[in-house]
Amino acid sequence: MKFNSLFLKANNELEGSPRNTRKVTCKKCNTANAVSKIRKNYFVCPECGAYFSVRARRRILMLTDKRSFIEHDAGLCSRNILNFPEYDKKLSDAMERSRENEGVICGVGEIGKIKVCIFAMDSYFMMGSMGAIVGEKITRLFEFATKKSLPVIGVTVSGGARMQEGMISLMQMSKVSAAVKKHSDAGNLYINLLTNPTTGGVMASFAMLSDITLAEPGARLGFAGPRVVEKTLNAPLPKNFQRAERVLECGFVDKIVPRNVQKETIEKILRIHS
């Protein structure tokens, strides 16, 4: 990461210091609201209820007790191991935009004073795509949680496997899934929160292996994108295709949880299973 990138703000208009004069326009209803107002409303549009994207660190702050989070493996960074054209530049740009080393943040924290391992993927780093380091960090977290007999809380958002790393990226699906299985066999709890969008190899592996699967309202959840599916089937898709509400009806999600009660809901589940 370039030294001057440490002083750049993340490419997210809702991050940074809130000012009463600074406003953000909702892309769904075209209504402008003060950043401070949107923050107080859990990054949800006060007018139409549309959900704004939230960075990984903000997610963790929203879900864990104040000052309880300790990050693991913060120094791990992706490399262009296959010499894929322009991948080095994309990694550098992603680091500068997101101010993160990778597309997932992992560590240990507390929720309602209950110690947990937690990871959150970041859509601002190459759309939360899964490469070797993303898989390594999440695998290490599950191995640590298994050793310490701790529950794991996950927050997934991803466009799928990172194509610049080819088969190495796809191997992370089985790698993380194996760590999840060992964690489960040891009698530990895994709760995952699916956010918009969770797709591709992430959705097809560890995102759907949790004991309890939660989702945000309206989140797009699926493997292939709707345009790919529509062209494959050569038929129009229903309006709610791959939306969390439809996925819930099909039995693949246990509960849809609004953002303002996510911490409370996860804490209740943890206390039931403690």
Phi and psi in degrees as a GROMACS rama.xvg file:
@    title "Ramachandran Plot"
@    xaxis  label "Phi"
@    yaxis  label "Psi"
@TYPE xy
-68.698  144.88  LYS-2
-60.4519  -41.0934  PHE-3
-69.752  -14.9651  ASN-4
-70.4396  -18.6575  SER-5
-64.9531  -19.9733  LEU-6
-102.369  4.17959  PHE-7
-87.7152  144.475  LEU-8
-79.6144  149.24  LYS-9
-63.4022  152  ALA-10
-77.7006  65.7428  ASN-11
-151.077  111.616  ASN-12
-66.5683  -12.1908  GLU-13
-91.3755  -10.8579  LEU-14
-90.6131  172.664  GLU-15
90.7538  -176.87  GLY-16
-76.0646  126.039  SER-17
-71.4609  138.484  PRO-18
-124.589  143.282  ARG-19
-61.5085  -28.1056  ASN-20
-87.4374  -15.3225  THR-21
-87.2578  130.219  ARG-22
-126.841  157.01  LYS-23
-126.723  136.646  VAL-24
-95.4767  128.107  THR-25
-71.3864  130.79  CYS-26
-72.3486  -18.0796  LYS-27
-87.1387  -45.3263  LYS-28
-111.263  -2.63268  CYS-29
60.3048  26.476  ASN-30
-97.3975  134.075  THR-31
-93.5767  130.479  ALA-32
-132.461  151.852  ASN-33
-62.8  142.719  ALA-34
-57.5101  -41.3842  VAL-35
-61.214  -35.8081  SER-36
-69.0034  -41.0119  LYS-37
-67.5561  -39.1693  ILE-38
-60.9378  -45.1058  ARG-39
-64.4043  -23.8661  LYS-40
-95.8269  25.7121  ASN-41
59.6564  37.2256  TYR-42
60.1024  39.1067  PHE-43
-121.24  135.648  VAL-44
-60.3756  122.836  CYS-45
-65.6133  -19.0287  PRO-46
-90.3777  -50.2141  GLU-47
-115.045  -7.79426  CYS-48
82.0845  9.79308  GLY-49
-67.742  145.553  ALA-50
-94.1766  126.804  TYR-51
-83.8559  152.774  PHE-52
-67.3383  144.764  SER-53
-125.672  133.205  VAL-54
-69.0774  158.459  ARG-55
-58.3314  -45.4531  ALA-56
-65.7873  -36.5913  ARG-57
-65.1879  -40.1211  ARG-58
-56.5094  -47.6425  ARG-59
-64.3152  -40.4677  ILE-60
-61.8921  -37.2611  LEU-61
-70.7362  -28.5923  MET-62
-98.4629  -25.8125  LEU-63
-102.033  161.282  THR-64
-64.6697  152.746  ASP-65
-58.6946  129.888  LYS-66
58.5228  27.9573  ARG-67
-101.05  -12.7216  SER-68
-83.3623  131.842  PHE-69
-123.382  120.373  ILE-70
-78.7835  144.459  GLU-71
-110.66  146.627  HIS-72
52.6709  41.3115  ASP-73
-66.9128  -23.7135  ALA-74
-87.7837  -4.26638  GLY-75
-71.7677  129.645  LEU-76
-131.995  149.438  CYS-77
-72.5052  152.169  SER-78
-129.315  157.943  ARG-79
-83.8776  71.6548  ASN-80
-69.1207  -21.8557  ILE-81
-102.824  5.68116  LEU-82
53.3867  42.5325  ASN-83
-69.7363  133.762  PHE-84
-55.6536  129.341  PRO-85
66.9204  7.51614  GLU-86
-68.1709  -36.784  TYR-87
-58.843  -43.1655  ASP-88
-67.2825  -39.7215  LYS-89
-64.0432  -38.9393  LYS-90
-64.828  -45.1035  LEU-91
-61.6017  -43.9134  SER-92
-64.4987  -40.059  ASP-93
-64.6919  -38.5386  ALA-94
-65.1778  -40.593  MET-95
-69.3429  -41.6856  GLU-96
-68.7337  -43.4136  ARG-97
-92.437  -17.6973  SER-98
59.7494  32.2167  ARG-99
-128.131  156.036  GLU-100
-80.5726  -24.9065  ASN-101
-152.999  177.416  GLU-102
-87.4755  12.0838  GLY-103
-147.293  142.914  VAL-104
-113.391  128.72  ILE-105
-126.169  151.584  CYS-106
171.989  -165.478  GLY-107
-121.436  139.334  VAL-108
-153.162  -167.405  GLY-109
-129.818  141.875  GLU-110
-125.631  111.431  ILE-111
60.8925  35.7407  GLY-112
68.3217  12.5567  LYS-113
-98.3562  123.188  ILE-114
-72.3807  132.419  LYS-115
-140.461  158.204  VAL-116
-94.6307  141.25  CYS-117
-142.822  139.611  ILE-118
-132.062  147.971  PHE-119
-138.488  127.933  ALA-120
-85.5716  153.541  MET-121
-121.233  115.013  ASP-122
-70.2372  -15.4235  SER-123
-81.4859  -5.51757  TYR-124
-110.249  96.281  PHE-125
48.4867  45.4707  MET-126
57.3338  30.924  MET-127
65.6176  22.809  GLY-128
-65.7172  151.872  SER-129
-99.9854  115.416  MET-130
-116.07  -167.738  GLY-131
-61.3212  -40.3092  ALA-132
-74.394  -36.9902  ILE-133
-59.7065  -46.7716  VAL-134
-64.195  -39.9226  GLY-135
-63.838  -44.5697  GLU-136
-64.635  -43.1462  LYS-137
-69.4365  -38.6643  ILE-138
-61.5632  -46.1874  THR-139
-60.2958  -37.885  ARG-140
-64.9202  -43.847  LEU-141
-65.1796  -37.9115  PHE-142
-65.4819  -39.9671  GLU-143
-64.7497  -43.2457  PHE-144
-63.655  -36.568  ALA-145
-66.2514  -43.3353  THR-146
-63.7389  -38.349  LYS-147
-96.2834  1.49639  LYS-148
55.7916  51.1083  SER-149
-112.703  148.023  LEU-150
-72.0002  155.515  PRO-151
-115.447  131.303  VAL-152
-111.61  125.208  ILE-153
-117.375  147.435  GLY-154
-127.888  110.531  VAL-155
-106.075  137.641  THR-156
-151.643  123.073  VAL-157
-164.467  147.866  SER-158
-90.8387  0.350995  GLY-159
115.577  -160.362  GLY-160
-70.4748  149.25  ALA-161
-84.4192  109.581  ARG-162
-63.0324  -25.5145  MET-163
-67.1892  -12.582  GLN-164
-111.212  6.09037  GLU-165
52.3266  -134.462  GLY-166
-63.1332  -28.4436  MET-167
-61.4931  -37.2825  ILE-168
-67.1358  -44.4736  SER-169
-64.7898  -30.3823  LEU-170
-63.3309  -21.9258  MET-171
-66.6437  -24.3565  GLN-172
-59.676  -50.743  MET-173
-73.6223  -33.8049  SER-174
-62.8209  -51.0121  LYS-175
-67.4262  -39.7251  VAL-176
-60.6697  -37.5477  SER-177
-65.1558  -39.3227  ALA-178
-67.1373  -37.0499  ALA-179
-63.3896  -41.9903  VAL-180
-63.0615  -43.9398  LYS-181
-63.7071  -39.1343  LYS-182
-62.6928  -41.6023  HIS-183
-70.0232  -42.9046  SER-184
-61.2856  -26.0226  ASP-185
-82.2491  2.1591  ALA-186
85.3544  23.4951  GLY-187
-100.572  156.576  ASN-188
-95.0612  140.215  LEU-189
-130.41  118.54  TYR-190
-115.045  130.404  ILE-191
-123.854  138.868  ASN-192
-108.97  114.877  LEU-193
-86.9471  126.916  LEU-194
-122.802  174.056  THR-195
-87.8965  122.941  ASN-196
-99.7193  152.565  PRO-197
-119.618  109.947  THR-198
-141.124  -179.764  THR-199
62.006  -145.474  GLY-200
-63.414  -27.4373  GLY-201
-67.6659  -45.5186  VAL-202
-64.6464  -34.1594  MET-203
-82.2816  2.49634  ALA-204
-133.953  -111.989  SER-205
-67.2758  -21.4891  PHE-206
-64.1983  -28.7465  ALA-207
-109.103  15.6317  MET-208
-102.525  7.18873  LEU-209
-73.1489  155.289  SER-210
-67.7634  -38.0095  ASP-211
-130.583  123.701  ILE-212
-112.333  117.652  THR-213
-108.083  162.5  LEU-214
-148.043  151.544  ALA-215
-82.1594  150.27  GLU-216
-57.1547  133.975  PRO-217
75.7526  2.53144  GLY-218
-65.9881  140.585  ALA-219
-85.8217  124.296  ARG-220
-132.154  122.266  LEU-221
175.871  -178.537  GLY-222
-93.7903  -78.8852  PHE-223
-80.7392  152.674  ALA-224
-67.9607  158.973  GLY-225
-60.4171  -34.0731  PRO-226
-67.1095  -38.3706  ARG-227
-65.5016  -44.14  VAL-228
-64.2823  -42.1403  VAL-229
-63.6826  -41.7659  GLU-230
-69.0268  -34.8519  LYS-231
-67.9067  -43.5791  THR-232
-81.1524  -19.5294  LEU-233
55.6852  42.5445  ASN-234
-152.895  148.285  ALA-235
-66.9842  148.957  PRO-236
-100.848  152.183  LEU-237
-65.3456  156.869  PRO-238
-61.5335  -33.6714  LYS-239
-94.0304  18.4227  ASN-240
-58.7075  128.989  PHE-241
65.5194  9.82098  GLN-242
-82.2036  152.499  ARG-243
-55.2067  -37.7319  ALA-244
-63.7905  -39.6036  GLU-245
-72.225  -39.013  ARG-246
-63.6731  -35.1944  VAL-247
-63.6577  -43.7696  LEU-248
-60.4919  -32.8334  GLU-249
-81.9877  -4.34084  CYS-250
86.9685  12.9227  GLY-251
-93.7239  -8.11238  PHE-252
-127.083  140.039  VAL-253
-83.3584  -34.3302  ASP-254
-162.89  141.58  LYS-255
-96.2116  125.078  ILE-256
-122.084  118.14  VAL-257
-60.6268  154.05  PRO-258
-62.5833  -33.0407  ARG-259
-72.8064  -12.2417  ASN-260
-122.97  14.9416  VAL-261
-66.1181  -46.1738  GLN-262
-62.336  -44.4017  LYS-263
-60.5548  -43.0852  GLU-264
-65.3052  -45.7966  THR-265
-64.4689  -38.9766  ILE-266
-62.0093  -41.2566  GLU-267
-61.8443  -43.0756  LYS-268
-63.8641  -42.2526  ILE-269
-61.0525  -41.0764  LEU-270
-68.8831  -36.3671  ARG-271
-64.1759  -38.3863  ILE-272
-96.1087  -0.305867  HIS-273
